[in-house]
Amino acid sequence: IICTGLAKYIEAVADVVHGLFQKFHRFDLLGRSLIVKGVTCLAAFTFSLILSGELVWATAALAVGMLVSLAVYDLPAARNLTPALAARGYGARPLSPVWQAPRLLCLFNRTLPLGLVAVLGAVLANMPRYLVELQCGRYQLGVFACLAYVVVGAQLVVGAIGQATLPALSLAHASGNVRRFWQLLWHVVAGSGVCGLIGLCLVLVAPSGTILFIYGPAYL
């Protein structure tokens, strides 16, 4: 639990940097960051699990992989945006932490609802797993988790569409451009719907032995 919490803490810091990339519409930096993080964390977790055979050490390696990704790519890429931040009036050292109680309290009040929503979202996403483990045991939980990751893949695609359009949606809303806002929102909904239809068609036309081929006989 401690290692997972540490990994999530590092991921939260990386999310702040990703927000900076989005602010300047540098989705190329954001995409590369996600690739670096994914490859680094997958390699660290896999090799650690193979070598140690312990999930604890694999989770610790996952946190280290996130830290390496943050230090090697995210922060240097963010520093390259420092001149643009300074030009917008964020000071000479815009990436340095600001330890001022009034500003921190204001930030806390503004982000508290978002934090509560994030907690509820995490509970909602993992609730089926809790129930499966409670009712069926850990073996069936493992089977369910592997099958559920097919849905996670689709969510990554839809999430990427949302992340790409979120800054433009925010800008349109802030500027009062209602028409532009609804146009972008409709495009996001339509794109997500197309992804869902493609997934549904794949399920309908896929051979009956696809699950057996991918996962093995334990998943039938």
N, C-alpha and C positions, 0 to 999 in steps of 0.2 A: 504494500500500500504506500509506503514511504517513497519507494522508487517511482511508482506511478505518479504520485503527487509531484515529485521533483520534475519528472518528464513533462507533466502538464504545466508546471510553472514556467519551464523553459519555453514550451510551446506558446504560452500566453505572451511572453516577451517577443517571440518571433511574430506573433499576430500583430503586435503594435508596429513592428517594422513593416509588415505586409500592408498595414493600413497606410503607412507613408508611401509605399509604392503605388497604392491605389489613388492616393491623393494627387499624385503627379501623372496618373494614367500610365504608369510604367508596368504594364502587365507582362512585358518580357522579363523584367527582373523578378516579378512575382512567380511566373511560371518556372523559371530556372531555379528559384529558391525551393519551390515545392519538389522539383525533380531531385535536387541535391539532398534535401531532407529525406525524401522517400528512399533513395538509393542508400544513403548513409545509414539510416535507421534500420532498413531491412537487412543490410549486410551485418551491422553490429548485432542485432537481435538474433539472426540466424546462426552466425558463427559462434556467438556466446552460448546459445542453447545447445549447439552440437558439441562444443568442447566441454562445457560444464555439466550439461544435462539438468541444470537447475533453472527453473523459471525466474527465480529471484535475480540471479546474475544476468539472465537475458534481459529482464526489465531494467536493471541498472545499466546495461550496455545500450539499451534503447534511449535512456536519458542522456548518456554520453554522446550518442549519435546526434541527438537533437542539439546538444550544446556545441558540438563540432560544426554542425551546419550553420548555427547562429553565428559562431565566431569566425568561420572561414568565409562564408558568403554573405549572409544577411547584413551584418554590421558594416563590412567594407562597402557593400553596395549602397547602404544608407548614407555612409559618409560622403559618397560621391554626389549625393543630392544636397549636401550642406550648403553650397553656394546658392542654390535655388531657394532653400529655406531662409537663408540670411537675407536674400533679396525681398522676401515677403514680410520681413520685419520680425523674424523669430530669434534674432540675436546672433552673435558671432559663434556661439556654441549651442545650436538648437537641439542637439542630440543628448546633451548633458541633463541628468535628472534635476528637477526643481523641487527642493525640499522646503516648500512654503506651506504652512498649515492651512491658510485660507484657500489656496488654490487646490490643495489636496482634498480638502473637505468638499469643495465645489465639485471636483471631479468624482469623488465618492458618491455624492448625491445624484449626479447625472448618470452614473454607470450602475447604480444599485438595481434599478429595474431590469437593465440588460443582464446583470449577473444572475438575478432571480430567474429570468427566462432561460438563461443558459443552463442553470441547475435543473430546471424542470425538463428542458429538452434532453439533457443527459439521462435523467431518470426515465423519461418516456422511451428513449431509444434502447435502454437496457432492461426495461421492465419485462419484456418477453423472455429474456435470458434468465432473469431471476425466477420467474414462474416455472420455466422448464426445468431448471436445476432443482427447485423445490418439489415439483411433482414427479419428475422422471429420473433425476439423478444426474451426475456429472457426465456420464458416458453419452447420454442422449443430448446433454447440453453441448458437448463437442460436435455432435452430428448437426444439431440445429445451428450452431454458430457458423460452421463451414457453409451450410446451405444459405444462410442469411447473407453471407458476404457477396452473393450474386446481386442482391439488392443494393448493397453498399457501392458496388461498382457503378450502378446506374445513378445512385445519388451523387457520386463524384462528378459525373458528367453534368447533371442538372445543377449541382452546386457551382461548377465552373462557369456555367452560363450566368447564374445569379451574381457571382463575384465580379464578372466582367462588366455587367450592366449596373451594378449597385452605385458606383460613383456618379454615373450619368443620371440615374434616377434621383439621387440625392441633389445633384446640381439643378435638375429641372424643377424639383419640388421647392428648393430654397429660392430659386429665382421666380417662382410663380408661373412657370411655363406648364400649365396644366395639360395642354394638348401634347406636348413632347413627353410629359410624364406618362400619360396613358398609352401613347404609341409604344414607348419602350416597354411598359408593363405588358402590353398585349404581345409584343415580340417574345418576351421571356416566357409567358404562359404558353404561347404557341410552340416555341422551341421545346419546352418541357413536355408538352403534350405529344409532340412528334417522337421524342425519345421514349416516352411511355408506350406509344403505339408500336414502335420498332421492337421494343422488348417483348410486347405481347405477341407480335407476329413471330418472333424467334421462338417463343415458348410453344406456340401452336404448331409450327412446322418442324421443330427439332425432333429428331428420332427418339424413340422411347428409351433407347440405351445410352442417351447422352450423359445422364447422371451417373450411370454405372461406369462409363468410360472415364469420366473426369475424377470421380471420387472413390470408386471401388464398390464392392458388394455390400459394405457396411451401411451404405446410404440408401439402399433399396428397402 
